[in-house]
């Protein structure tokens, strides 16, 4: 019974995700779904990435949070078009929430749309939003064991950023151990070790991102 | 339809939670449900707390993770009885999982049982496990806005630890802002600013914990 209902919810979500995907493809918008633990630095990565992008990409952001508009306010203050989704209690964004947010964004000329999912290293991976790429942001203070403990999320990634790399020595963080764990569940995903504080590593990440072509790549990477 | 099924699942969970609560009360075991984001330091807090407890309390631990036995192995290596629950994909522990774990623990003489929930700052708050106290562990690298963004979790807390306090200056973490956010959603919960690395602040937390009496206090603090 529970499984049947869950399947029906996911199936309804996938239909809307397909519509979102067609919407993005028709407009030539590359859409990235950022997923991470609370406080891993999703908004910081978006700000640091936007600052390094060619201006003609005109990035925009959909912000997902249980409550508050803190991150949207930060983005708007930095001149980046952004719209807030408050999920109430829901632990993830879903495709209908994204669809409902699209008319509230000025997308004329936008070539890159970032979706910042709710801070949660588990549930968001099960809901396809229609984004072209799923990017997981881990952070050094969380510890180097996260790919071993949260394999489902890391398996869903098209790329992984390891943020707050300026703290690797402070936390005795073993990057090789983290990398092995990621390779176990997802050998194809590239890992970018970055620090939004120092800027280290961001160039390689931005180069990977800007090399993606709208409409290409894995289309259903978040499907369960 | 979805709501009805969810209600039925929660109701079945609450029945088992009540049984767990009666089990703990009959044996004089104080049980604490630790909830936090991934990597906030739940296991580190349990280790640091156990090291400062009177030996006669004989603490034991139930470890919840999606996958792996990393934390249980760490606890056992430190001489603390522990048993692992792997939830598969589930984003939280529930009362039946805890009930099933109890016979696997040597509880003779145990006066304090720690339950380390799955790393998730949202879903675990909705599932009563039968524990007497719900303790949220936040950590400085996650940022001082977490009570504003995850109000449901912080509202469910009997106490809040702010861990990794050794990094307050590095992250320009505003403790007063965090404290105001917590007070907005939960004026009654005490806040303990601690560092498992330096040991700072742990005495006050352990004093609060050991002053709790089994069977007293808020019994259903995690109920939705």
Contacts between the chains, C-beta under 8 A, distances in Angstrom:
chain1	res1	chain2	res2	distance
A	1	B	5	6.8
A	2	B	5	6.2
A	2	B	9	6.8
A	5	B	1	6.7
A	5	B	2	6.2
A	5	B	5	5.3
A	9	B	2	6.7
A	37	B	37	5.0
A	37	B	38	4.5
A	37	B	39	6.5
A	37	B	119	7.3
A	37	B	142	7.8
A	38	B	37	4.5
A	38	B	121	4.9
A	38	B	142	5.5
A	38	B	146	6.1
A	38	B	149	7.1
A	38	B	150	6.5
A	39	B	37	6.5
A	39	B	139	7.7
A	39	B	141	6.3
A	39	B	142	2.8
A	39	B	143	4.8
A	39	B	146	6.6
A	65	B	149	5.4
A	66	B	122	6.8
A	66	B	149	6.2
A	66	B	150	5.9
A	66	B	151	7.0
A	66	B	152	6.8
A	67	B	148	6.9
A	67	B	149	6.2
A	67	B	150	7.7
A	67	B	151	5.4
A	68	B	145	7.3
A	68	B	148	4.8
A	68	B	149	5.2
A	70	B	145	5.3
A	70	B	148	6.3
A	70	B	149	6.6
A	89	B	122	7.6
A	89	B	126	7.9
A	89	B	152	6.0
A	91	B	91	6.9
A	91	B	120	7.5
A	91	B	122	4.2
A	91	B	123	5.3
A	118	B	122	7.3
A	119	B	37	7.2
A	119	B	121	6.6
A	119	B	149	7.1
A	119	B	150	7.5
A	120	B	91	7.6
A	120	B	120	6.2
A	120	B	121	7.3
A	120	B	122	5.8
A	120	B	123	7.9
A	121	B	38	4.9
A	121	B	119	6.6
A	121	B	120	7.3
A	122	B	66	6.7
A	122	B	89	7.6
A	122	B	91	4.2
A	122	B	118	7.2
A	122	B	120	5.8
A	122	B	123	7.8
A	123	B	91	5.3
A	123	B	120	7.9
A	123	B	122	7.8
A	123	B	123	7.0
A	126	B	89	7.9
A	139	B	39	7.7
A	139	B	141	6.8
A	141	B	39	6.3
A	141	B	139	6.8
A	141	B	141	3.8
A	141	B	164	6.7
A	141	B	167	7.6
A	142	B	37	7.8
A	142	B	38	5.5
A	142	B	39	2.8
A	143	B	39	4.7
A	145	B	68	7.3
A	145	B	70	5.3
A	146	B	38	6.1
A	146	B	39	6.6
A	148	B	67	6.9
A	148	B	68	4.8
A	148	B	70	6.4
A	149	B	38	7.1
A	149	B	65	5.4
A	149	B	66	6.3
A	149	B	67	6.2
A	149	B	68	5.2
A	149	B	70	6.6
A	149	B	119	7.2
A	150	B	38	6.5
A	150	B	66	5.9
A	150	B	67	7.7
A	150	B	119	7.5
A	151	B	66	7.1
A	151	B	67	5.4
A	152	B	66	6.8
A	152	B	89	6.0
A	164	B	141	6.7
A	167	B	141	7.6
A	167	B	170	8.0
A	170	B	167	8.0
